[in-house]
Amino acid sequence: QVQLVESGGGLVQPGGSLTLSCTASGFTGRTYTFKDYAMNWYRQAPGKERELVAGNSRQGITVYISPVKGRFTLSRDNPQNTAYLQMSSLRPEDTAVYYCNIRRDGDSFWGRGTQVTVST
């Protein structure tokens, strides 16, 4: 079974930076490998719905929601089955649990999330 594990979350002061990682495994014997999936980062703040933060399509197009444009960067290292979310100029409103997700056709896999807290 494909598994995703996020890491890199933590407590950071406003204006600070963090880089989240998402490492995938379990592709042995499967038709598709990590590079064949679209890759997304979501977040869910307390009392709010989960929202897409950044997405990278299989065609290599990356999109970001407006609040994070220019501050967050999604990248992926396909040979290492790993994706990253570099976050800078963090704001208190970025506080949330961040989840990575990969999907293709009818398949969608999620990690368990990593907490990011932006506070003094």
C-alpha positions in Angstrom: 0.0 0.0 0.0 1.2 3.5 -0.8 2.1 5.5 2.3 3.0 9.1 2.7 4.8 10.6 5.7 5.1 14.3 6.3 7.8 15.9 8.5 9.3 19.2 9.2 6.5 20.9 11.1 6.9 22.8 14.3 6.6 26.1 16.1 8.0 29.2 14.3 7.7 32.9 14.9 5.9 35.2 12.4 8.2 36.0 9.5 10.1 32.7 9.9 10.5 29.8 7.6 9.9 26.1 7.5 10.3 23.4 5.0 7.9 20.4 5.0 8.8 17.1 3.5 6.5 14.3 2.2 8.1 11.0 1.6 6.2 8.3 -0.2 6.7 4.5 -0.2 4.9 1.4 -1.3 5.1 1.6 -5.0 6.8 -1.8 -5.6 4.6 -3.8 -7.9 2.4 -1.0 -8.8 1.8 0.4 -12.3 2.6 3.9 -11.4 5.4 5.4 -9.2 5.6 8.7 -7.4 6.5 10.7 -10.5 3.3 9.5 -12.2 1.0 11.1 -9.6 -0.1 14.7 -9.2 1.1 16.0 -5.8 -0.7 18.4 -3.5 -0.2 20.0 -0.2 -3.4 20.8 1.9 -3.8 22.3 5.3 -6.6 22.4 7.9 -6.8 25.0 10.5 -8.8 24.5 13.7 -12.5 24.9 13.0 -12.0 25.2 9.3 -12.2 22.9 6.3 -9.2 21.3 4.7 -8.0 23.5 1.9 -5.6 23.0 -1.0 -2.5 25.1 -0.5 -0.4 24.1 -3.6 -0.7 21.5 -6.3 1.7 20.1 -8.9 0.1 18.3 -11.8 1.5 15.4 -13.7 2.3 17.8 -16.5 4.5 19.7 -14.1 2.2 22.7 -13.6 2.2 24.1 -10.1 -0.5 26.3 -8.7 -0.9 28.0 -5.3 -3.7 29.6 -3.5 -3.5 33.4 -3.3 -2.6 33.8 0.3 0.6 31.8 -0.1 1.7 32.9 -3.5 5.2 34.3 -3.4 5.8 32.8 0.1 5.4 29.0 -0.5 7.2 26.8 -3.0 6.3 23.3 -3.9 9.0 21.1 -5.3 9.5 17.4 -5.7 12.5 15.0 -6.0 10.9 12.1 -7.9 13.9 9.7 -7.7 13.7 10.1 -3.9 9.9 9.8 -3.9 9.8 13.0 -1.9 8.1 16.4 -2.2 8.7 19.6 -0.3 6.8 22.7 0.7 9.2 25.6 1.4 7.3 28.2 3.5 8.7 31.6 4.2 7.4 34.9 5.7 5.0 32.7 7.8 2.0 34.3 9.3 -0.2 33.3 12.3 -2.9 32.5 9.8 -0.7 29.8 8.3 -1.1 27.8 11.5 -2.6 24.5 10.5 -2.0 20.8 10.1 -0.4 20.3 6.7 -1.1 17.2 4.7 0.4 15.8 1.5 -1.6 14.0 -1.1 -0.9 12.3 -4.3 -3.5 11.3 -6.8 -4.0 9.8 -10.2 -7.2 8.7 -11.8 -9.3 7.2 -9.1 -6.4 6.7 -6.6 -5.7 9.2 -3.8 -3.3 8.8 -1.0 -2.9 11.0 2.1 -0.3 11.4 4.8 -1.3 11.9 8.5 -0.2 15.5 8.6 2.3 17.6 10.4 1.5 20.6 12.6 2.7 24.0 11.8 2.2 26.7 14.4 3.1 30.3 13.7 3.2 32.3 17.0 5.3 34.4 19.2 
